[in-house]
Amino acid sequence: MSVHKEVKKVTTHQLQEMKRRGEKISMLTAYDYTMAKIIDHAGIDVILVGDSASNVMAGHETTLPITLDQMIYHASSVIRAIDRALVVVDLPFGSYQGNSKEALTSAIKIMKESGAHAVKLEGGREIKDSIERILSAGIPVMGHLGLTPQSIYKFGTYTVRAKEEEEAKRLLEDAKILEECGCFALVLEKIPAKLAGEVARSISIPVIGIGAGSGVDGQVLVTHDMLGMTHEFSPRFLRRYLSLYESMTAAFQQYIKDVKSRDFPNEGEQY
């Protein structure tokens, strides 16, 4: 008789314990069942169903076009694959800004329809009401400061944020505001490593960086980028662990060649 081994699920509380112990947190994106299953099985701590699906899966130039229902579709696909990881879903652009009632409705819809474990919102003090309202419904919230891609048209560029003293000071204050609100963790994107380290030391909740140096409590990358499936995107913070673009292209070309030359299928590959 095989004994089913109970998998210990990662919780928001565990992530906070990891920070206290000094154990780094690993986080990657996933948008579909197959990829999520592999990532979860590998032992990742957190899976982010990012609005980066807008770029990676749908081919949009920014994260702005993706809708709440599309995010729920991706999140549901990911949730069905998960045994262990904590799954966090981005609230997409337009589903929470400037209206805390709508923010709550959006967050509840994501949690109910996808079965996700938490939501992520971009911004600091300007979305405090939305965060507090979502938290009041018992939904865990992850914050996101620094480069906030949903505000791309405001910034006009994807360059490093908070290099100026004024913006750096505001970012540190925002991080403290998010902690006080009750966020369980915070993503810092593309800010100077020194500032990111300072933020991580100043607050008790885990800080997960992307292009924010090594002084934070964990790291997140877009899976398609770290696997080398996207080859035209090469920011300094990206480490490519595979070159899938090249090996997949080679496999596809070999398949085409085998079909055309009648090599595939052979005797043993038919009924």
PyMOL commands that set and color helices and strands:
alter all, ss='L'
color gray80, all
select helices_A, chain A and resi 12-21+33-42+53-56+68-79+100-114+125-136+149-155+165-181+193-202+223-226+244-260+267-269
alter helices_A, ss='H'
color red, helices_A
select strands_A, chain A and resi 25-29+46-49+86-90+118-120+141-146+185-189+207-210+218-221
alter strands_A, ss='S'
color yellow, strands_A
deselect
rebuild
show_as cartoon
